[in-house]
Amino acid sequence: MQWLIGGVFHFEYAAWWGTLYAIIVEPLGTKRVPAVLSGGVLGALIYTAAFSPIGATSRTGSERDVERRPGVEHAPHWSAALAFAYTTAFVYRWLRERW
């Protein structure tokens, strides 16, 4: 049951970030906003909202505080946030150019 709830939460969380990305980028135009830049900014926002000292996982205790986290634990957090963000940015641009 926890895996199901976790899966639903992460699906909704991803949909929320994707929607936010589209709301911000659409008025500017996908050709004017480089996917590399917007993906990096989105990844930094996601990392901050989730894993930074002010992030939800740090504040709820789901993850250790940043100060007590070993350095090796930062890589998976950053890579997850950036992988999602860059996938969102490039797929959004690809879909928008073909729509």
Secondary structure as UniProt FT lines:
FT   HELIX           2..28
FT   TURN            30..32
FT   HELIX           35..50
FT   TURN            53..54
FT   HELIX           56..60
FT   HELIX           66..68
FT   HELIX           71..73
FT   HELIX           74..98
//
